[in-house]
Amino acid sequence: MAKAINILLILALFVVAILFGVAFNSFLKVKISSAQPAAQEKSKPVDLSRYEKPLIMGDTGIAGFVQDPSLWFSDYSHHGFRFARLFRKDPPYYNLEEWERFKDDLRRHLNQLRKYGFNAVEMPGYIELVDFAEYGVYEKQPQYLERHRIFRQLFSEVISIAESYGIKVIFTTDMVVLSQPLVDYLKEKGIGLDVENPEFWKIYGAGLNELFTHFPKLYGLMIRIGEAGRIYSQQGWDYWSELLVKTKPSVKKMLSIFLQIAEKHNRKIIFRSWAVGIGEVGKMHTVPQAYLEVLEGIESKNLIVSTKYNRGDFWTNLPLNPTLFVGKEKRIVEFQTRREFEAFTIFPNYVAPHYQHAYRLFLEKNQNIMGAWIWSHSGGPLFQGPYMFYLKEGLWQWMDANLYATAKIVQNPNADMEKITREWIGFTFGRNPQVVKEIYDILIESHELTAALLSFLPFSQKQAYALGQEVPPVAFCYWNVVAGSSSILSNLYLLAKEDLEVFLQKEKENVQKAATFRRRFEAVKDKTILPEKTKDLAVQSFAYMENLGETLSAYRKFFLSYYHWLDTGDDRYSWQNNLVEFEAKVNEHRQKYFKNIYFPSYNFEEPGWLIDTVQKAKALRQVGFWVIFPLLSLLLLILAFVKEKSATTFMNNPKAIFLLFGFWIYALFVALIGTFWRGPAVVGLVAALSAGYLIIMYMFLRRYALSVLVILQPGLFLATLVALFLSYRGPQYFWFKFWTDPTMRFIYAFSFFIAIFGSPLYLHLRLQDKVRGLGGVLLLTTGLALLTVAAIFWGFGFEEVITQINKELVVLPYFLTLIHGIVSHLNIPPAIPQWLAYAGMVLLLLGALRLRWASGHLAKQGRSVTP
């Protein structure tokens, strides 16, 4: 009977290992399918008989942003220190000099928007302007009440200034925004941050009621739920945001209460459908069915939904957003003119013709389209982009072309785009026929060239999913962060490998075209009406475009040739020579543009990690080769030990102790090699887990040295597998096969499962008749391992540990850490450290109880437990 049970256990282990391998393979599978590029969308003039005067909303431009070059390149935060020097926590709560500067910037911007046809602007404001007086949230902190009163006076003046230009004001806020007194109040009332509790939203609704009461001329409030947290909140400020609204019930409860207040005051609630894939509502921005489900049952004439024009962020080559073709709500379309993912439009990148096609199609298929929100200064990490402050500083003219033309086509979707473009060229560069012709031709060709230079077209023109998320088409170059992770580069190579010759030839043509742009502009620059400083910056913008294009092209050429060698062993494209060329180009790029605030250098940190790996590859291959033979000898030695019949203890067998210690050192050694010799976090984790395991084995099973040594074989097998990859084509080959070869990925997952769970099963089968407390020992070992990992996560931070491990392995793209962080972006439950700790404590307790029971049972027989 016992033998049959053991056989069933072994079979069950293999079946579960197979299922684990299949599930693991499925989860990591990268799915790439054809996607129609947005640029191919065609439109025709539309019937405007039902098209009333549209809402054309802009932002407040540079007003409130800190215009300080010393802040540049500091971080990837999105708040841009907005209002950081204007508003203060302490009396008098604002800086008068900054306030006057703010109003000057605001008036200049509003005057420009009025000339272009705008009739509304958005401006941040909510939590700093309301007291939640109905609930007495700030009763014990009167300084907040006084601060809010002052802020309301200032914001009322903003509304009056905008009104003098015929422009309405819309306040914008993230949900959920918080202050410490508000958090304390919510906890005190037992509500906490439960966004599905109606009482939570009643309090925020009371705040909205105050807002509309205090600002009777406010047009409405715009709400964003999809982005919040550390990079969107200003450090040291009393107010911050958290990304909490992730479920359908929470959205419905929020909107229901807010709309009741809006209807009472006859104001608008503009709800942004931007949910960036996070939580239950994460797909509402791009999936029509998800959009309809989230807003099902929400009906109000005071609701407007604002949605980005394409399916995703402002990325080139995406189809138009299908959710803009459905729904009964009033809709506005979001367009970005200072394109954050395309070098912030610091060189020509004219997207207005495409915007016209998009807007016409939306109007044709959805009668609820009522206007647009056209971004000028908004979007992306301010301090990583060019020092560009609209109408005031830097080279903002190329962005202005998009702003002017997009506003004109929203006013009249059937307008003549060529006429609009030539109008803008005329009042910006002058009406000299040669100037107009050259600038017009450059603008019309610019977006296609920009997309080719900054993206990876074989990938950006596809639709890709990985780890349950849609992979952005700008994964090759996200903002200014150039990709170097194995997950991205492996799949980029796969998409280009069949037409590699054609792709590399096209690279040359694109770089040559950028050089042609520069020469054409230089030929007419002196005939333009640009001020001398602006003229000089414009010349530099073309040189920057050319240099950046050359550098990125050299990088594409290098990594494609390197991955071709990894894949085939064929070095026909001479990746070593391409590496030398790329290093020269990136050094030239940094020398010219490092810390250049007007034309900043790109972030090549990840490619630097790849280069580090490539340069070490030869040595690591040799190490892997020479490690295999000692390892195989060690395995044979262990197998030779097994043949001994006597029970050999660790204390009496120095060879056994040597092998255990050797295994620990070897595990660390392989971890170092597998992380390209720069992996302290990975090595530390391996060290802690291995040491804990060996300590438990020694404490409780030292009489059974040979059996314990045998269960090290699966771990040694995995190490051997890694060493084999290392000795073949280096560490990067392992990850290339991991991301692109489903069979290899299954073998690895299956082997890993067997190694982890087969070891204790083997130990159980071998010693179950000899060791009464064996089950307790295994529970203690597992519990200790879980607690060790939980302690590391808690001690250093869950997000921080995951980020550091990824940095060492370079497997996931670095840009994930710059948005919400890997944990949030991939929907990894943040409570995992807590779950691991609880599970570890339970297993330790069960293990201790099992050992105590075994000890008591054996004590009656005059025997002791395992040792």
Secondary structure, DSSP 8 states (H G I E B T S, - for coil): -HHHHHHHHHHHHHHHHHHHHHHHHHHH--EEEE---GGG--------TT--S-EEEEE-TTTTS---GGGTTS---SSTTTTTTTB-SSTT-B-HHHHHHHHHHHHHHHHHHHHHT--EEEEE-STTT---GGGTTTTT-HHHHHHHHHHHHHHHHHHHHHHHTT-EEEEEEESSEEEHHHHHHHHHTT-TT-TT-HHHHHHHHHHHHHHHHH-TT--EEEEE-S--SGGGS-TT-SEEE-----SHHHHHHHHHHHHHHHHHHT-EEEEE---TT-STTTTTTT-HHHHHHHHTT---TTEEEEEESBSSSS-TT--B-GGGGS-SSEEEEEEESS-TTTGGGSS----HHHHHHHHHHHHHH-TTEEEEEEESS-SS-GGGS---BTTTBS--HHHHHHHHHHHHHHH-TTS-HHHHHHHHHHHHH---HHHHHHHHHHHHHHHHHHHHHHS-HHHHTEEEEETTEEE-TTTTEETTEE---HHHHHHHHHHHGGGHHHHHHHHHHHHHHHHHHHHHHHHHGGGS---HHHHHHHHHHHHHHHHHHHHHHHHHHHHHHHHHHHHHS--TT-HHHHHHHHHHHHHHHHHHHTT-SSS---B-HHHHHHHHHHHHHHHHHHHHHHHHHHHHHHHHHHHHHHT--S---STT-HHHHHHHHHHHHHHHHHHHHHTTT--HHHHHHHHHHHHHHHHHHHHHHGGGHHHHHHTTHHHHHHHHHHHHHHHHH-HHHHHHHHHH-HHHHHHHHHHHHHHHHHHHHHHHHHHTTT-TTHHHHHHHHHHHHHHHHHHHHHHH-HHHHHHHHHHHHT-S-GGGGGTT-HHHHTT--TTHHHHHHHHHHHHHHHHHHHHHHHHHHHHTTT--S--
